[in-house]
Amino acid sequence: MSVRAVFAALAIWLTATQAVAQGFAGLGQTTEGYALPDPATRFTYPADHGSHPEFRIEWWYVTANLQDADGTPYGIQWTLFRNAIRPGGAEADQGWMAHAALSSPGGHYYAERFARGASGQAGVMAEPFEAFIDEWQMAGPDLKTIRLTAQGTEFHYDLQLNADRPFVPQGEGGFSVKSEAGQASHYYSQPFYRVTGTLTLPDGAVEVTGQAWLDREWSSQPLTETQTGWDWISLHLNGGDKLMGYRLRDRDGSAYTVGTWINADGTPEPLAPGQLTMNATDWADVADRQVPVGWDVTLAEQALEINVDAVYPQSWMGTLIPYWEGPVRVTGSHEGVGYLEMSGY
């Protein structure tokens, strides 16, 4: 990409996400002219794996907890964001942004890409599935069997992901509420990927195996104007159960906390607001700010009392919209691994 193209893409994305004061990353902006999530909607696969340009924002988001033959932990992230610049759904009016990251004992590496719709540089196709930006790619015959590739100046990964259980709707039938005021998104996950592949780091290539989690989400106004950021976890628990949970923080110090307990067979149990609790227990100085890297998480209905701790506390994403994201370990009443994402710090 040329320097001119880089600055053009930045301008496009900043226009599409102007005014952080209207909600984190502009996610509290107006919905006028855009489609809104409908609680009566039910997902249709494979069509919903593709783009929904009538909505303002959308993402395809993969995190993976990996280890090498010696048990050394690694984590990767692959994300493609679509953001409509104006209503109408035209491909030329879409801005695309992508993030890739690799967390390792040697450091946290990340890269960022931008593209304009209708340029051929980025896009998504539902069947056979392909999501791409430049040479970064998530693709396969369907979204249960995919190859995931990305690279930055100091890292590269090439991974094969395979899932044998169903996609999991989040919230009530895929309608995921984000606030007491009723902001919502359409949201589903695939938390059952098994992973094999190769990480390439400054010290060389590493063969890895592990687990991955896909999130698919689209909306037009998922946050209120006063919500300042979120703390989100996706956990793979020993025994096969999964847990997704997040707390959306408000300027007044309160938080809206919801989630989904996912049984080992893929059956979801949506959690009512406040049913899951998440309390920060440990903080670290990261990128000249204090960031919570240890959490107590409880869910009485599952006798869950766990500690969720960052494997690599310096997993900061110094991207256009900065945030923290990295692998975590789970101890306490249940054990396991997972991912933590925190924005707005």
C-alpha positions in Angstrom: 0.0 0.0 0.0 1.3 3.5 -0.9 1.8 6.2 1.7 -1.1 8.1 0.0 -3.3 5.0 0.3 -2.4 4.6 4.0 -3.4 8.2 4.8 -6.5 7.9 2.7 -7.5 4.7 4.6 -6.8 6.4 8.0 -9.0 9.3 7.0 -11.8 7.0 5.9 -11.6 5.1 9.2 -11.4 8.2 11.3 -14.5 9.6 9.5 -16.3 6.4 10.2 -15.4 6.3 13.9 -15.1 10.1 14.7 -15.9 11.3 18.2 -14.8 8.9 20.9 -16.9 11.1 23.3 -20.0 9.6 21.7 -19.1 6.2 23.1 -15.9 4.2 22.9 -14.5 4.3 19.4 -17.6 6.1 18.2 -19.9 3.1 18.9 -22.5 5.4 20.5 -23.1 7.4 17.3 -26.4 7.9 15.5 -28.2 5.0 13.9 -30.1 7.1 11.4 -30.3 5.4 8.1 -28.9 2.1 9.3 -30.6 -1.2 10.2 -31.1 -2.1 13.8 -30.9 -5.5 15.5 -34.3 -7.3 15.8 -34.8 -9.8 18.6 -37.0 -11.8 16.3 -34.1 -12.4 13.9 -32.6 -15.9 13.8 -29.3 -16.7 12.2 -29.1 -18.4 8.8 -25.9 -20.2 7.9 -23.8 -19.8 5.8 -25.4 -16.5 4.8 -24.8 -14.8 8.1 -21.1 -15.6 7.9 -20.9 -13.0 5.2 -21.2 -9.2 5.4 -24.3 -7.2 6.6 -23.7 -3.7 5.0 -27.1 -2.4 6.0 -25.7 -2.3 9.6 -23.0 0.3 10.6 -20.4 -1.9 12.2 -19.4 -5.6 12.0 -16.5 -7.9 12.8 -15.0 -11.3 12.3 -12.8 -12.0 15.4 -10.6 -15.0 16.2 -8.5 -15.6 19.3 -6.5 -18.7 20.0 -4.7 -20.2 23.0 -1.8 -22.2 21.8 1.2 -24.1 23.1 4.4 -25.7 21.7 5.7 -29.2 22.4 7.2 -28.0 25.7 4.0 -26.5 26.9 5.1 -22.8 26.4 1.9 -20.7 26.0 1.2 -18.4 23.1 -1.8 -16.4 21.9 -2.9 -15.0 18.6 -5.6 -12.6 17.5 -7.0 -12.1 13.9 -9.7 -9.5 13.4 -11.4 -7.9 10.4 -13.7 -4.9 11.0 -16.2 -3.4 8.6 -17.5 0.1 9.3 -20.0 1.9 7.0 -19.0 5.4 6.2 -22.6 6.3 5.3 -26.0 4.4 5.1 -27.1 2.6 2.0 -25.0 -0.5 2.0 -22.9 0.4 -1.0 -19.5 -1.5 -1.1 -17.7 1.7 -1.9 -19.0 3.2 1.3 -17.4 0.6 3.6 -14.2 1.1 5.5 -12.2 -2.0 6.5 -9.7 -2.4 9.3 -7.8 -5.5 10.5 -5.7 -6.4 13.5 -3.3 -9.3 13.9 -1.3 -10.1 17.1 0.9 -12.7 18.6 1.6 -12.9 22.3 4.7 -14.9 23.3 7.4 -15.2 26.0 9.6 -12.9 23.8 7.0 -10.1 23.5 3.7 -9.0 22.2 3.7 -8.3 18.4 0.8 -6.7 16.4 0.0 -5.2 13.1 -2.8 -3.2 11.5 -4.2 -2.9 8.0 -6.8 -0.5 6.4 -8.7 -0.7 3.1 -11.6 1.0 1.3 -14.6 -1.0 0.1 -14.9 -1.8 -3.7 -11.1 -1.7 -4.0 -10.6 -5.4 -4.1 -8.2 -5.1 -1.2 -10.6 -6.4 1.5 -13.9 -8.2 1.8 -15.9 -11.2 3.0 -17.6 -14.0 1.1 -20.0 -16.4 2.9 -19.7 -19.6 0.8 -17.1 -20.9 0.3 -16.0 -18.7 3.2 -13.3 -16.1 2.8 -12.5 -13.0 4.9 -9.4 -11.1 3.8 -7.4 -7.9 3.7 -4.3 -7.8 1.6 -2.6 -11.1 2.1 -4.1 -11.8 5.5 -6.8 -14.4 5.2 -9.4 -16.5 7.0 -10.7 -19.0 4.5 -12.1 -22.5 4.0 -14.9 -24.5 2.5 -17.1 -23.3 5.4 -16.6 -21.4 8.7 -16.1 -24.7 10.6 -12.9 -25.5 8.7 -10.6 -22.6 8.0 -7.0 -21.6 7.4 -5.9 -18.5 9.2 -2.9 -16.4 8.1 -1.4 -13.0 9.0 1.9 -11.3 9.4 3.7 -8.3 10.7 7.3 -7.1 10.6 8.3 -9.5 13.5 5.8 -12.3 13.3 3.8 -14.6 11.0 1.3 -17.3 11.7 -0.3 -20.0 9.6 -3.0 -22.0 11.4 -5.6 -24.6 10.6 -8.9 -24.5 12.6 -11.5 -27.2 12.8 -14.7 -27.3 14.8 -17.1 -30.3 15.2 -19.9 -28.6 17.2 -22.5 -26.0 16.3 -22.2 -22.2 16.2 -23.5 -20.7 19.5 -25.9 -17.7 19.6 -25.1 -15.2 22.3 -27.8 -13.5 24.3 -31.4 -14.5 23.6 -31.3 -16.4 20.3 -28.4 -14.2 19.1 -29.8 -10.9 20.2 -27.2 -9.6 22.6 -28.2 -6.6 24.8 -25.5 -4.1 25.8 -27.2 -1.7 28.2 -30.2 -1.1 30.3 -31.3 1.3 27.6 -31.6 -1.6 25.2 -28.6 -1.2 22.8 -27.9 -4.5 21.2 -26.1 -6.5 18.5 -26.5 -9.7 16.6 -23.8 -12.0 18.0 -22.8 -15.6 17.6 -19.6 -17.6 18.4 -17.7 -20.7 17.4 -15.8 -21.6 20.6 -14.9 -25.2 19.7 -12.1 -24.9 17.2 -9.1 -27.2 17.6 -5.9 -25.6 16.2 -2.7 -26.8 14.6 -0.1 -24.8 12.8 3.1 -22.7 12.9 4.1 -19.4 14.5 7.1 -17.6 13.1 8.9 -15.4 15.5 12.2 -13.4 15.5 13.9 -16.6 17.0 12.4 -18.9 14.4 9.4 -21.1 13.7 7.4 -22.9 16.4 4.9 -25.7 15.9 1.8 -25.3 18.0 -1.6 -26.8 18.9 -4.5 -25.4 20.9 -8.0 -24.0 21.0 -9.6 -21.0 19.2 -12.7 -18.9 19.6 -14.5 -17.0 16.8 -16.9 -14.1 17.5 -19.2 -12.7 14.8 -21.1 -9.6 15.6 -22.9 -6.7 13.8 -24.9 -3.8 14.9 -25.5 -0.1 14.4 -25.3 1.3 17.9 -24.1 -1.3 20.5 -23.1 1.2 23.2 -24.7 4.2 24.8 -23.2 7.6 24.8 -22.0 7.3 28.4 -20.4 3.8 28.1 -16.6 4.2 28.1 -15.3 0.8 27.3 -15.5 -2.9 28.1 -13.8 -5.9 29.8 -14.5 -9.1 27.9 -13.5 -12.7 28.5 -13.8 -15.9 26.5 -12.8 -19.0 28.5 -12.1 -22.6 27.6 -12.6 -24.6 30.8 -11.2 -28.0 31.5 -14.0 -30.5 30.9 -15.2 -28.8 27.7 -17.5 -26.0 29.0 -17.0 -22.5 27.8 -17.8 -19.0 29.3 -18.2 -15.7 27.5 -18.7 -12.6 29.6 -18.3 -8.9 29.5 -18.8 -5.8 31.6 -19.5 -2.5 29.8 -18.3 0.4 32.0 -20.2 3.6 32.4 -18.9 7.1 33.2 -20.7 7.0 36.6 -18.7 4.0 37.7 -21.4 1.4 37.1 -21.1 -1.5 34.7 -23.5 -3.7 32.7 -22.4 -7.3 33.0 -23.8 -10.2 31.0 -22.6 -13.4 29.3 -23.3 -16.9 28.2 -22.4 -20.3 29.8 -21.8 -22.7 27.0 -22.0 -26.4 27.8 -19.5 -28.9 26.4 -22.1 -30.1 23.8 -22.6 -26.5 22.5 -25.9 -25.7 24.3 -25.9 -22.1 25.5 -27.3 -20.8 28.7 -27.7 -17.0 28.5 -27.0 -15.1 31.7 -29.2 -12.3 33.0 -27.5 -8.9 33.7 -25.6 -9.1 36.9 -25.7 -12.9 37.2 -22.0 -13.0 36.3 -19.6 -10.9 38.4 -16.2 -9.6 37.3 -14.0 -7.7 39.7 -10.4 -6.5 39.0 -7.8 -7.8 41.5 -4.5 -7.0 39.9 -3.2 -4.0 37.9 -0.2 -3.4 35.8 1.5 -0.4 34.3 1.0 -0.9 30.6 1.7 1.8 27.9 1.8 4.5 30.5 -1.6 3.6 32.0 -2.9 1.3 34.7 -4.7 -1.7 33.2 -6.4 -4.5 35.2 -4.6 -7.8 34.4 -6.2 -10.0 37.1 -9.9 -10.7 37.7 -12.1 -12.5 40.1 -15.0 -14.0 38.2 -18.0 -15.7 39.8 -21.2 -17.4 38.6 -23.1 -19.0 41.4 -25.4 -21.1 39.2 -22.3 -23.1 38.0 -20.4 -23.0 41.3 -17.8 -21.0 39.5 -15.3 -19.0 41.5 -12.2 -18.4 39.4 -9.2 -16.2 39.0 -8.5 -15.0 35.4 -4.9 -13.7 35.1 -3.0 -12.4 32.1 -0.3 -14.7 30.8 1.6 -11.7 29.3 0.5 -8.5 31.0 2.1 -6.2 28.4 -0.2 -7.4 25.6 -1.1 -3.8 24.5 -2.5 -3.1 21.1 -1.0 0.3 20.1 -3.3 0.5 17.1 -5.4 3.5 15.8 -7.9 2.7 18.5 -5.7 1.3 21.3 -6.7 -1.5 23.7 -5.4 -4.5 25.7 -5.8 -8.1 24.4 -4.0 -11.2 25.3 -4.2 -14.8 26.6 -5.2 -15.6 30.2 -5.0 -18.6 32.5 -7.9 -19.7 34.7 -7.5 -21.1 38.3 -9.8 -21.7 41.2 -13.0 -23.8 41.2 -12.4 -24.4 37.5 -9.2 -24.4 35.4 -8.5 -23.5 31.8 -7.3 -20.9 29.4 -8.9 -18.1 27.5 -8.6 -14.5 26.2 -9.2 -11.1 27.8 -9.9 -7.9 25.9 -10.2 -4.5 27.6 -10.9 -1.2 25.9 -11.2 2.4 27.1 -8.2 2.5 29.5 
